[in-house]
């Protein structure tokens, strides 16, 4: 079994606890790697290394252009090793090789884009209202950024934070999910190869409540960037508040995917499948509530069941597999428990609704693609995030009812609208309370476009040009060119 070390202050370290966590392969249910169980002591060492690198030395003195060049070099190394990184992620989280390879081949763009932005953040010269005073601003890094990520897209979601944080001149300590830490430790080898100065990039692994909270609480940490579930997000927010730290939270969702009768139905069926069965439904932006207009409901459900019912399940490493296992055993139990809840609530199961026991699923944690019709929006299956391949179908009669149902939920991460009427499309994009709305598409993201949640889906945004400012602070600098100081007893 592969045994990993943590990356702290440009050195490969065993955990001070001497303890390891087994990382399990979701397709086999068997351990395949051992991950260091980091401690408070390890977290402190990593933050101290990161703080020293931020405060003085090679990184602190590096020009933004040189920082950008280093990030672009890292992007090239990721592109070179995309297949290896994808294989590690698939082994660790069970998501499809087809999806993870696509993510790894796309991921260099974050390092090219934010690397390019590093030397384009400009302060301004303020037209002074005070004679003889020259006033200008400059943007400066915040300091040490703690980055905490979940298990579903470990490297991509971390890169949404690492690339802008480093481009802005901060230093980082990354704490990946205890279920899927291997790929971040492989990634650290590329950071080392790229030649980042000592302490700029650190990885500490282990449990959230142990080492994750230590990395949030440490007084030398200036900002926390978190993606994960609501309980962890709230705990991080509270701890960050105690330390008066900046924080961004990317949390869960219960996103509506809304199909009007005037939509291209075949495309919308594919959009519904991509919304909930891609990534086995383990995506924060899953279109887990499918809202169908009355007049197309039955035809749509028939086509959807036909397409989803033929999805090929099995080994996620096989490029032809379409639905892989659930990533963790607790998550597998949670998905099955929500299927029971939906049945008890009176929803009608028209597809799946049970563990997948097909021979090609082996001993993995597989759940059959599951579709419920007859769901009311006040049911738990319509309100709570399942994070698995379970779709709730809700009927609506007109635009107003669709909007009311779409917004009647605590979350607001994303939404899909399927229609051929541009006026309706624009009205829906305005009225839906979500951070991202796709029209005639679902599950599209880019390094160039802001992503994040309304309501309980999170705080702050990631990606896009403006985001680099989330990792910077502005300083106002005054230079007195007068020969004499005016009255020292009053405000200047
Ligand atoms: P999780 O909250 O259990 O864990 C996420 C990370 O937080 C892990 O690294 C964990 O160790 C750490 N953590 C947990 N408690 C902590 C604490 N008290 N202090 C510090 N760190 C702590 O989430 P998960 O189960 O790994 O991921 C699934 C969740 O993530 C879902 O709710 C999903 O919607 C959400 N998610 C959101 C997005 C998004 O961009 N909005 C993307 C992917 C996943």
Boltz pocket constraint, residues with backbone or C-beta under 6 A from the ligand:
constraints:
  - pocket:
      binder: B
      contacts: [[A, 148], [A, 149], [A, 150], [A, 151], [A, 152], [A, 153], [A, 157], [A, 175], [A, 176], [A, 177], [A, 178], [A, 206], [A, 207], [A, 208], [A, 209], [A, 211], [A, 212], [A, 213], [A, 216], [A, 227], [A, 228], [A, 229], [A, 230], [A, 231], [A, 232], [A, 233], [A, 235], [A, 236], [A, 250], [A, 251], [A, 252], [A, 253], [A, 283], [A, 284], [A, 285], [A, 385], [A, 387], [A, 413], [A, 453], [A, 457], [A, 458]]
      max_distance: 6.0
